[in-house]
Amino acid sequence: MNFKKQALLFLSIVLSACSSTDQGLHNDYVIGQYTAPETAYSSNSFWIEGPEGIVLIDTQFLPSQALQAVDIAESYTGKKVVLAIVLHASVERFNGVQALQAKGIKVVSARQVVDGIAEAHNKTWPIFYQRLKPDYPDSLVLPEVAWEKTTVFSAAGLDLKAYVIRQALGPAHVLIELDDHLFTGALVTHQSHAWPGGDTVQWLERLDEISDNIRAKVIHPGRGYSMNATKLLTQQKNYLQALQSAVARFYTGGEITAADTTAIQAEMTRQFPAYGFEKFLRYTIPAEWKRLRQDDHQMMKGQGAH
């Protein structure tokens, strides 16, 4: 079977088409989904086919997967990807930038996200490069800066909105809104344990801001299936609150031990048996424990000031 036929067969499974036909919606588009294999964290890249081309959301963990997402979208639509957007400074969102730029595709993000990419790259590159080369970026190439604040913009004949929001998983995030669709990256996922690196308090604050201020009907998440926005936001909030509660129940005030991590991990998998990427808990649990210790230290400093 040739690649184009393979691509079309793949899309017959993952395509979630939604043309803009409802009264009051001004765009004409179809949304498709590319999902990486589990070895690359099952990360989603979404593509939006507009009248004048394709917009790709997130650039994948491996350059080969970024290029495959482009090839599948272009094979299915007969149009070219004219813009790619990085939603936050995590490797599964920005690692494909160099490969797409070499293909002539403009890749953009917010200044606040771009400013955080180097730190994320420097932490992860020594871990992954030797194991995955040559299918891993050999150097850091940044997206172009497109926004510093929430902005309405046009691409591929579509009118979209980029929300620039504060820290949760990284120093900042971009959310892309297209009519009643919202693309969130790993800030929101479906049936997946939390991606490492987030502060649960800030993360929950961002989710509340989305609930209060953005009227999307459908969320297209960083991992898992697109679904009703209210339902998916509620699931994500419930998960993070459960993580906070589970860690708090075992918290001693001292350094976390391997036994603590194992016990909390067992509690989380009991509560969320269908959730993938249990291995993420090895990082998110100690991070939440560390947050509690920092809160304790801040409280002690405040009491000492009196």
C-alpha positions, -999 to +999 in steps of 0.1 A: +000+000+000+015+034-009+018+062+016-012+082+003-035+053+006-021+046+041-027+082+050-063+081+039-069+049+057-055+064+089-077+095+085-108+073+081-102+064+118-092+097+133-109+124+113-134+145+132-149+167+105-169+197+115-178+221+087-191+255+098-227+253+088-245+266+119-262+300+116-239+328+128-206+310+122-185+327+096-158+302+088-158+273+063-135+245+076-130+209+084-110+197+115-088+166+114-067+149+141-033+133+139-023+112+170+013+100+175+019+065+188+021+058+225+059+058+223+056+095+215+031+102+242+000+098+220+002+136+214-024+152+192-018+176+164-049+190+148-052+204+113-078+228+102-086+229+065-097+264+054-105+278+020-069+288+013-049+261+030-043+243+063-034+254+098-016+228+119-019+230+157+012+217+175+043+201+159+048+168+176+075+151+196+095+137+167+103+155+134+092+125+114+058+127+131+055+164+124+061+157+087+037+127+087+010+149+101+016+174+074+016+148+047-016+132+059-034+165+061-022+176+027-030+142+011-065+142+025-073+178+016-052+185-015-042+218+001-009+230+017-001+236+053+004+274+054+008+279+092+017+258+123+011+270+158+029+259+190+006+260+220+030+257+249+067+250+258+066+212+260+087+189+238+057+172+222+044+206+211+076+222+197+101+195+186+089+195+150+095+232+144+128+228+126+115+201+103+084+222+094+104+253+088+128+234+065+097+224+045+088+261+041+060+262+067+057+292+090+056+282+126+045+307+153+036+311+189+033+338+216+064+355+229+058+342+264+058+306+250+088+311+228+107+325+258+101+293+277+111+268+250+149+270+255+146+259+292+123+230+283+146+219+255+177+221+277+161+198+303+149+172+279+175+171+251+202+152+270+176+126+279+162+120+245+187+129+218+212+100+221+184+075+223+163+088+194+187+104+170+186+110+140+148+113+145+152+140+172+162+177+168+200+181+169+196+218+178+170+242+191+150+261+165+124+285+178+090+294+164+085+329+152+069+353+177+034+361+164+016+375+195+022+389+230-014+392+240-047+378+230-052+385+193-076+379+164-058+369+132-064+353+098-047+323+082-057+299+054-088+320+048-100+315+084-106+340+112-091+326+144-084+339+179-052+333+199-056+336+236-023+342+254-028+329+290-005+326+320+014+298+336+002+263+342+022+236+324+048+261+314+054+299+316+025+306+293+000+290+269-017+298+236-053+286+231-066+288+196-103+294+191-122+288+159-159+297+163-171+273+190-139+251+189-110+255+213-075+239+209-057+236+243-027+214+240-019+193+271-036+219+294-066+197+288-065+160+280-090+132+278-083+101+300-046+108+305-026+114+336-012+149+339+018+158+318+048+165+341+057+201+349+025+217+359+017+235+391-018+222+401-029+255+417-020+276+386-034+249+363-068+249+380-068+287+379-063+286+341-091+260+337-114+282+357-105+312+335-114+291+304-147+281+320-156+316+329-144+335+299-144+313+268-176+300+254-163+271+233-187+241+228-159+216+218-124+212+232-097+196+211-073+183+237-036+176+237-042+139+243-073+118+237-106+126+221-123+159+213-155+163+232-180+187+249-160+215+264-178+217+298-175+179+303-138+178+294-129+209+316-148+193+345-129+160+340-096+178+340-104+198+371-116+167+390-084+149+381-062+177+393-082+181+425-079+143+431-042+145+426-039+173+452-061+154+477-041+121+472-008+138+478-021+157+507-033+125+524+002+111+524+021+143+529+044+143+560+061+176+557+095+160+550+111+148+518+090+124+497+101+088+497+098+061+471+072+044+493+051+077+493+053+079+455+042+043+451+013+046+475+000+078+459+004+064+424-016+033+435-043+056+448-045+076+416-046+046+393-074+031+415-094+063+410-086+066+373-082+031+360-089+040+324-063+068+323-032+063+302+005+073+309+006+062+345+044+068+342+037+105+343+028+101+379+064+094+388+070+131+381+037+148+389+034+133+424+069+146+436+061+180+420+029+183+439+046+172+471+073+198+465+046+225+461+031+216+495+065+219+511+071+253+495+037+264+508+047+252+543+079+272+541+061+303+529+037+300+558+065+296+583+083+326+569+051+346+571+046+336+608+082+345+615+076+380+602+051+386+629 
